Structure formats: structure tokens, C-alpha cells
């Protein structure tokens, strides 16, 4: 932080700073600087989240799915969804 504090802004650097517009100011949120807006942790919630289950499959079925490389679980989910879609 000492390096940042010691830096003097030049005229060229001021030119790189965008001018604040009325639209930007309308979206601004006032505050005291101490209580910053906090966003939720993790990914945003989805309407139909996937659920983890235990499913017993034959070893040759698992090996065949894994042989397709990364993303095999997604492909297995898509195949099951297609099979049982109403």
C-alpha cells in the first residue's frame, strides 16, 4: 500500500479515467465506505438444482461412460434425461 500511496497521478492517467455520467450516478449506492455491499457466497441459486444420489451400476457401464473423457457425468445425465423425458 505504501507504493500506491506514494504514486502521484499524472495528467495522462487522468485522461484514462472515464467521465462520470448521469446514468452512472443514478446507479450509485451511497455508503460510509465501511459497510461495503456483500454478495452471497457461491453460485447463484437455480430453479431446479441437481441432487446427489447413490446409484449402483455395472462396472463396464461406468468404464464405458468414463472412457468418453471429462464431462462423462453430464453426458450420463443428458442420456438419462432423454430416456425418461415425458
N, C-alpha and C positions, 0 to 999 in steps of 0.2 A: 504494500500500500504506500510505502514511502516513495517509491518510484512514481506512482500515479500522482501523489500529492505534489511531487517536485516538478512534474511536467507542466510547462507553460503552453497554452493553446495558441497556435499561430493563426494568422489571417487565412491561410489556405485551409486549415482544419475547420474554421467557421463556415467556409463555403461548402463543405461537405455535409454540414448539418442541415437536414430538411427544415423548411419553414413550417411552423405550426399553422394548421388551417382551422377554420371554424368547426368543420366536421370532426377533426381530431379532438378539439377541446370539448365538443359535445359528448364524446365517448369517455372522456377522462373521469377518473374516480378520485375524489379528494380524500385526503388522509393526513395523518400526522407523521408518516414515514416509519413509525414503529410497528404498526399493525398492518403488514402487507397482506394483500389478498392471497389466500391459500387455496390451491386447487386440491381436489380429492386425490387420494393415493391410488395408484394403479390405473388400469384401463377403464374407460367409461363403461358403464353397465349397458348390457344389451337386453333386448326383449326376451329372447329365448337362449339363455346361456347353455353351453354344453355341460353335461353332468358326467362325472367319473363313475364307472361301474366296474365290476369284476365279471369277466366273460371268459369261459373256458373254451378254447379252440384247439383243434388238432395241430400238432407241431408243424406238419407240412403246409397247412394253411397259413400259419404265421410266417414261416420262412418264405413262402411264395409272396406274401404281402410285403415283407421287408426287402425282398430282392429288388423291388422297384426303386429302392433308394429313399432318401429323405422325403417326408410328406406321406409316407405309407398309411399313417393313421387317418389323415384327411381323405385319402383315396378310399380307404375302407369305409369311412363314414359316408362318403358320397355313394358308394356301391350299395350299402345297406339302405340309405335313404331312397335311392332309385327303386330298389326292390320292393320296399314296403310303402311307397307313396300311394295314396288313395286317389 
